[in-house]
Amino acid sequence: MIKIGAATLSGLAMVTLLSSAITAQNARPRAREMGVAPGVFAPGPLNAVTDVAGVRVGHLTRIEGDAIRTGVTVIVPHGGNMFREKVPGAVFVGNAYGKLAGSTQVDELGTIETPIALTNTLSVGAAVEGLARWTLAQPGNEDVRSVNALVGETNDGGLNDIRGMHIRPEHVTAALANAREGAVEEGSVGAGTGTQAFGWKGGIGTASRRLAATLGGHTLGVLVQSNYGGILTVAGAPVGRALGRFAFAGDAVNGSCMVVVATDAPLEARDLKRVAARAIFALARTGSSYSNGSGDFAIAFSTAPSMRGPVGSSGRHAHASLPSDVLSPLFQAALEATEEAVYNSLFTATTVTSKLGKAEAIPLDRVREVLRAFGIQ
């Protein structure tokens, strides 16, 4: 029996959550503590995707022996029955070298009916089954015969025994049981346990922006699973070049990045797709190469109660959504929060080693030196 947050697991003897690793992670600063605060808008109180009311995040981390370094991260848009109270959603594809299960129905209908799961490439099938089983088990879903599970991935095979397919459906349901509001664990945790970015250890990162009342007063939050390459740029400073570790200089250029955007602004799928596009555009600010082998995807959804309901129901009204000509502040918020979430994923990540390789945490003392040289601190 292993207790993970609110979830007690039996029969998962191979699952371990290392409290020492979490403690070490929390000792590493986030971007704002390093003097990096992208953009002009203020973050929410947690500077996390959970600043959007009702959004919950859960992790399941697997660190075992010398080969298993992987996990699952789930994002739950609201606390009700997701299948019965679908949220408007959209997907934007920057580069389609990836496996975003469930995206075609989201494109077709403009709704999301399950939590969103992130994991590794070869565990997408297990995550789909886990989300489907969880959805079927919800009270009120006894007659459900079709579930469109939404699962994104990046490839953690550089550190994890990905061919072992160590994520099972029960790990997904455990992450869902552990999902909560409040502060979000970042870095080498959940779906970010085995990821790498810009030649350093990547991971899970999150950030948010809260608009002033004069700009709508809405909150937008982002969570990223960073596992991609390029030439790392931090707030305009050429950190990757200065540290001598970047794409096309001996380090791998492939990888992927999953971005999940949540907002309480009442948006229809069409405009959520436009918001998701800005999240992908934001990766360029961090130095992304959008390389051939990089799967760069963004999922965006609205939690506004007025927008929820079954497809075609009278509970969702087009006239309740914001007009398109007032979306620019939300576009800016998506750019800023995504950029900062990527930095948080790098700065909070701890070094991970396995028999397959080693990904070092980015040396923050050297990052500080570069930032000071460019007048950022």
N, C-alpha and C positions, 0 to 999 in steps of 0.2 A: 504494500500500500504506500503510495507516494502522494502527498498532498501538494497541489499546485494552486496557490491562491484559494479560491472557493471550491476548486474541483478536487475530489479525492479519486485517485486512479487505482484500479486493481488490474493485475495482469500486464502492467507496463514496467516491468522491472528494469528495462534497458533505458528508461527515460531518467535523465538527471538534470536538475537545475542547480547550478553551482552558485551558492550565495556569495562565495568569495569573489567570483568573477563579476557579479552584479555590484558588489562593494567597490571593486577596482574600477569598474566602468563609471560609477557615480563620482569617483574622484577626478575624472577627466572633465574638463569644462566644455560647455556648449559654446556655440559661436559667439553669442553676446558677451559671455564672460571673457572672450578673447578680443573684444572690441569690434567684432564684426556684426553689423546690424544692417543688412541689405534693405535698400528702399527708403520710403518716406512714411509708410503707415506703421502704426504701433501694433505690437502683437497682443493677443489675448492674455489673460492672467497666467496661463500655463505655457503659452507659446507652443501649443500642440494642437493636433487635429481634434482632440477632445474638448477644446474650447468651443466647438460647435455643439450646442446643447444636445444631449442624448446619445452622442457618438461614443462608442466603447471600443477599446482595443485590447486584444488578448494575445499572448505569446505562448508557444510551447517550444522549448529549446532542448535539443538532443546533443549532448556532449558525452561521448562514451569511448573508452579505450583510446586507440591511436588512429581511428579512422572515421568515426561518426562525428560530424560537425555540421548540423543542419537544424531545421525547425520549421515552424508555421507561425505566421502572424495573421490575425483576423481583425477586420474592421467591421463593426456592426453599426449601421446607420441609426437605428432607434430600438427602443426596448419592447416594441409590440411584435405582432406576428408579421414578419417581413413578407411572407407570401401573400397574406391578405391585405397588407398595407404596403404595397410596392412603392418605391420611391422613384422619382424621375432620375434617369441616369444616362450617361453617354461615355463613349470610349473614343479616344483620339490616338492614332498610331503614328509615331515618329519614324520608326523603322520596324518592319514587321517580322524580324528574325526572332520569333518567340511563339509561345503557346499560351494565348489568353483565352482559356476555355469560357464559353458562354457569351462571348462578345458579339456574335452575330445576332442573337436574339435581342440583346440590348440595343444594337443598331436598328433593328427592325421595329421594335415596339417602344423604345425609349424609356424602359423601366428596368429596375433592378429588384429582384424578388428574394435574394438570399444575402447573407453577409458576404463580404469579399474576403477571400483567402489568398495569401501569398506564401509561396514555398519554393522548393527547387524544381528544376525542369522535369525530372523523371518522377516526381511525386504529384504532378497535376491530377492524374487519374484518382489517386487516393484521396486527394483533397476534394475533388468533385463528389466522390462517394460520401465522404464525411459530411459535407454540406447538405447533400441530398438526404442522408439519413437523419441529420439534425432537423431539417425542415419537415420531413414526414412525421417526425415524433412530436412536433408542436401541437398543443391542443387546438382543435378547430381545423386541422389539416388531414383529418381521417379519410377524406375522399380524394386527396390530391394524387394525381397519377403522372404528373410531369413537373419537373423542377429544373430551372435553368441556373445551375450553380455557376458562380463567377469566380474564376481562379486565375491568378497571375503567377509568373515565375521568373527567376533568374537562375543561371547555372552556377552552382557552388562546387563543381567537381574538382576545382583546384585544391580544395581543402577537405572536402567531404567525399566519402565513398558513395558517390551518387548512384553507381550501378547497383548498390545494395538495396536501394529503394526502401530506406529505413523509416520513412513517414507512412503511417497507416491512417485509415479513416478515424480511428479512435483518438489519434493525436489532434486531429482537427476539432473534434467535438470537445476534447479537453481544453484546447485554446479558447473555444467559444464559452465554455463554462468559466474560464478564468478571465474573460473579457470584462473590463471595468471602465468607468469614467475616471477622470483625474489624470495625474501625471503618467506619462508613457515612458517605459524603459526604452532606451536607445542603444545603438552600437551593436555589439556582437551578441545579439539576442534574437530569438524567434527565427523568422525567415532570413535574417541578416547574419546568422551565426557563422556561415561559411563563405560570405561574399567578400569581394575585393573591388576596390575602386581606385583608379589613377595610380596603380602600383602599390597601394597601401591597403590596410584593412578597411573594407566598407561595412555597411550594415543598415540598421533601421535608424531613420532620422525623422523628426517631425517639427513643425512650426505653424504659426497661425498669424492672421492679421484681422484686426477689428476696425471697421470703417467708422468714421465720425458720422453723427446723426445727419449732418448735411449731405453726406454721400450715401445715405441709405441705412447706416447703422448696422449693417450685416457683418457676420463673422465668417471667415473662410479659413479652413485648416488643411494641412497637407501632411501626408506620411509617405516616405520614400523607402524603397529597398534598393540601395545603391550597389551596383556590381558592374560598373562600366569604365571605359577608358577615355583617354584624351590627354590634354595638357592642363593640369589643375590650375584654375584661376580662382582666387579668393578675394572677393570684393574688388576685382580689377587687378590685384597683384599676381604676378606670374609665379606662383608658389612652386608648381611642378617643375618649371624650367630652372628656378633658383636652386631647388633641391636635387636637380639632376635625375629626376625620375619621371618619365613621361612617355607617351606613345611614340613609336618610331625611333626610340633611342634604346631599344633592347627590351622594353616591357610590352606585354600583350596589349593589343588595341581593341580586342573584342570584349564583349560583356553585355550587360543589359541593365535597364533601370525601370522599375515599376513605380508609378506615382499614383496615389489615391488622393483626390481632392473632395472635401466635404464643405458644404455651405448651408447656412440657414436661409439664404436668399431664395425666394420663390422663383425657380427657373425651370423652364421646360427643357426637354432633351436637346433641342437644337442649340440653345444658348449654353447648356452645360458642355456640349462638345466644343464650343468656342472657348470656354473657360479651360477645359482639359488641354486644348491646344497650347494655351499660354503656359501651362505647366511643363509641357514638353519643350517649348521654346526656351524656358528658363534654364534648362540643362546646358544650353550654349554658354550662359553666363559663367558656369562652373568649369568650362573648358571641354565639354563633351565633343567627341569626334563623330558621334552618331555612326560608328563604324559598321562595316558590312555585317559583322556577326553580332551586332548589338540589337537586342529587342527593346525598343523604347516605347512604352505604353503609358497612357494616363487614363484613369477612370474618374469621373466626376459625378457627384450626386447631390441632390438637395434634400434636406431634412424638413423643409417647411410643411407643417401639417396640412395646409390647404392643398398641397400638391400630391398627397398620398392617395392610394386606392387602387383597386383592380383596374386593369387596362380597359379603357372605354367607360369607366364608371362616372356617375354624375358627381363623384367626390373630387374629381380633378377638372379644373376649369382653365382653359387657356387664358381667359381674361384675368385670372388671378396672378399670373406670372408677371415679372418685371418687363417693361418694354425694352427692346434691344438697345435703344439709344442711351440707356443709363448704365450700361454694363462696364464701361471703361474702368471705374474704380475696382471692380471685381477682377478684371483682367490683370490690373496692376498688382492686386493682392495675391493672385495666383502666382505671378512671376516672383514676387518677393518671398513668399512663404516657401515655394519650391526650392529656390536658391538656398535659403537658410536651412531648410530641412536636409539638403545634401551635405552642407557643412557640418551640421549636427551629427549626421550619420558617420562622418569621417572623424571628427574630433572626439566623440565619445567612444568610438570603437577601441577595443583592446586587442592586443596581439593574439592571434590564434595559430596554433601549430598542430599538425597531424603528420602521419607517415607520408602523406601525399605532398606536403609542402608547408610553407610558413608565410603568413601575411602579417607584416609588422604594423602596429599602430603608427599613424603619422606622428613624427616627432614635433610636439607642440612648441617646444622651446625654439626650434629652428623656424617653425611657421611664424612665431612671434617676431623673430628677427627680420624676416622678409616683410611682414606687415609694417613694422616700424620703419623699415627702409623706404617704404612707399607711402609713409605718412598716414597709415590707417589706424595705428594705435597712438 
